[in-house]
Amino acid sequence: MPQTAARRALRAAAVIASTAVASVFAVTPGLAADPIRIGSVVSATGPASFLGDPEQKTLKLYVEALNKKGGLMGRPVELVLYDDGGDANKARTFATRLVEDDKVVAMVGGTTTGTTMAMIPVFEDAKIPFVSLAGAIEIVEPVRAFVFKTPHTDKTACQKIFEDMKSRGITKVGMISGTDGFGKSMRAQCMKVVGDYGITVAAEESYGPTDADMTPQLNKIKNTAGLQAVLNPGFGQGPAIVTRNYAQLGITLPLYQSHGVASKSFIELAGPAAEGVRLPAPALLIADKLAENDPQKKVVMEYKKSYESATGQPVSTFGGYGFDGIQILVQAIERAKSTEPRKIRDAIESTKGYVGATGLYTMSPKDHLGLGTESFRMLEIKGGDWVPTETK
Amino acid sequence: MLKRVLSSRLAVLVLLAAIIAVVPVLAPSSFYLRVAALVWIFALAALGLTILTGYAGQVSLGHAGFLGIGAYAVAVGPAKLGLDPLLSLLLGAVLCGLVAYAVGRPILRLKGYYLAIATLGFGLIVALVLTSESAVTGGPDGMQVPRMVLFGWRVSGVSTWYWITGGALLVGALLALNIQASPSGRALRALHDSEVAAAGVGVDVAKKKLAAFVLSAVFAGVAGSLLALMNGFITPDAAGFMHSIELVAMVIIGGLGSVVGAVVGAAFLVVLPQALTVLQEYEQAVLGLLIMVFMILLPAGIVPSLRRLLLERAA
């Protein structure tokens, strides 16, 4: 009976289609009081999920805890969260949806620089504040009225490294950088600020993201007279190979790595060669080792505990960006005593001395990031573990 | 009567035009217009595959590569070479055609799986080049696409792009329908059924296949240009493998060889993820399940299955 089979199929299709359509128009069941709607678009799946997944979990946990404590200004907070899968086009569509359909008062999200840049015009046009969780400095430079971000930039990392070099009396350095997106961007930022610290880059080399041996480049650096330290802006496996080759060549100058390798896997990959390497990293990485009187100690430990007990996974700096993003937003709404997007924007811009998981934020009309170099801790690898070089 | 209407070219165009005209009236906000505009754009790209896969029976798993070329043509042309965006769009379409010609000549000698794998490789190469040539393309973070200015009028806004993309889809549908009814279309369908038989009755198989490939690449290129111009921003993932698969899925779900089917398939894969967000983390799983259910229950695709049902009823 092909006809009945087809008809049955058609009916099934109709049911599926109508439920799908119905769910588009369905209003999410409302909470008791009129909820404050905060939007979010993150890349919880796809190639950037190692960034987006902890962000999503952090945002959900935060809003859950906030509502348990009675919400915001006596109203529950509703997090409207979408997953763009790392696709800039999808992110743009979800951003339009948040603005046009969900009528959110503010947005925190945008896992990658690509998705963030795709969404910026939507929020700028709608005049709704957007706190981005992506890295690139282009997001806040030049300053856009409604766009903020929480992750520190490569520039801050460069400044932190040069600060440390200066304090050790280093004035002439070599640089070897990766040609991947991260390495290129950080190299450019470092070259911009290096002069401010009276330091000159006397030798410069580069390597491809998949190169397996950097001995020739490092040899050239070794043979450059008068160098006092070497800096390696890079991400992924490259810096680990540089570190190994560096030790094999018997170079004894101090080696500086970037925040791009601030994870345990770098120490494992580089092995004993990593001993003595210095790098800037956020406080979250050494939460347990922070001094009791450290201003960030309490925030960092609380976030770490709540995240790790709820998810069973180790805390990451990326989730920390999400934590700071939503917290800055929530505090701004509290200060503004309003859910008017323009007033929230003004309040975010006046964020002063906020102590977050990533660092201490003080924003201004000229600075929509507000992180100083103190948001980074200079760490040294000793005995296969991170040790802070400075005590606050 | 019903059969005549269902197979009439004019009826298809009138139906599409009517849908395009009605959506803005029903849409509660411009978000719905944006989703609809995305449907028209992806339907245009899927129409190209309707010609290649539906008519000529050739599989391409790298068509997002052409989408990417078209998209970056309107991004790089005005930003780096100072070209007019509209001219860049046309040059992008020409470039897609030329690349398809150059790539297609050797590739289309391959049959079946080999052709699919070769086009897959092509798509991956395009995505790789767009990602790594960061001096020109901005790398993995993407690049801004300058706004199109037509006769001093700055083209922006969701509803403007809705009408532009809707118009482009109608033109594309007209072309696809005319090709289907032309001697070339018949030749393509003949080689779809049997290459040997088609060659036997005098069809230049290699030439017709190449023509279909070039044309489908131009469709995808124009769709990519429209996508980039509408968004004002483009990243290399537009050319990614998943998008190639999505395009093929649109054509198959909607119904191979059917112009309306391409539009329905595009609507299926663009609208459904928006509808399924209520399911949160189960979204992807349910989307996959729905595609399976549709393919099991309506193996010929949504539009051909429905048409057959209507005709059976009428008979």
Contacts between the chains, C-beta under 8 A, distances in Angstrom:
chain1	res1	chain2	res2	distance
A	3	B	309	7.9
A	3	B	312	6.0
A	6	B	305	6.8
A	6	B	308	7.4
A	6	B	309	5.3
A	6	B	312	7.7
A	7	B	309	7.2
A	8	B	297	7.9
A	9	B	297	3.6
A	9	B	298	5.8
A	9	B	305	7.3
A	10	B	305	7.8
A	10	B	306	7.2
A	10	B	309	6.3
A	12	B	293	7.1
A	12	B	297	5.9
A	13	B	294	6.8
A	13	B	297	6.5
A	13	B	298	6.6
A	13	B	302	7.4
A	16	B	290	6.3
A	16	B	293	6.9
A	16	B	294	8.0
A	20	B	271	7.7
A	20	B	272	6.1
A	20	B	275	4.4
A	20	B	276	7.2
A	20	B	290	8.0
A	21	B	275	6.9
A	23	B	275	5.1
A	23	B	276	7.3
A	23	B	278	5.1
A	24	B	271	7.6
A	24	B	274	6.6
A	24	B	275	4.7
A	26	B	278	7.0
A	28	B	278	7.6
A	44	B	281	7.9
A	45	B	284	6.8
A	81	B	280	7.8
A	82	B	277	5.7
A	83	B	283	7.2
A	86	B	237	6.6
A	87	B	237	5.6
A	88	B	142	6.0
A	88	B	231	7.5
A	88	B	233	6.5
A	88	B	234	7.3
A	88	B	235	4.2
A	88	B	237	6.6
A	88	B	238	7.7
A	89	B	38	7.6
A	89	B	227	6.7
A	89	B	231	6.3
A	89	B	238	6.6
A	90	B	273	7.5
A	92	B	231	5.4
A	92	B	233	7.4
A	93	B	31	7.9
A	93	B	34	6.1
A	93	B	35	6.5
A	93	B	38	6.6
A	93	B	274	7.2
A	96	B	30	7.1
A	96	B	31	4.9
A	96	B	34	4.9
A	96	B	158	7.4
A	97	B	31	4.8
A	97	B	274	7.1
A	99	B	31	7.6
A	100	B	29	4.1
A	100	B	30	5.3
A	100	B	31	3.8
A	101	B	28	7.7
A	101	B	29	5.4
A	101	B	31	4.5
A	101	B	32	7.9
A	112	B	141	7.4
A	113	B	141	4.2
A	113	B	142	7.8
A	114	B	140	6.7
A	114	B	141	5.1
A	114	B	142	4.4
A	114	B	235	4.1
A	114	B	237	7.5
A	115	B	235	7.9
A	117	B	141	6.9
A	117	B	142	6.2
A	117	B	144	7.4
A	117	B	233	5.6
A	118	B	142	7.1
A	118	B	231	6.3
A	118	B	233	4.5
A	118	B	235	7.1
A	121	B	232	5.9
A	121	B	233	7.5
A	136	B	141	6.2
A	138	B	141	8.0
A	181	B	134	6.7
A	181	B	139	5.1
A	181	B	140	5.3
A	181	B	141	6.6
A	184	B	134	6.9
A	184	B	139	7.9
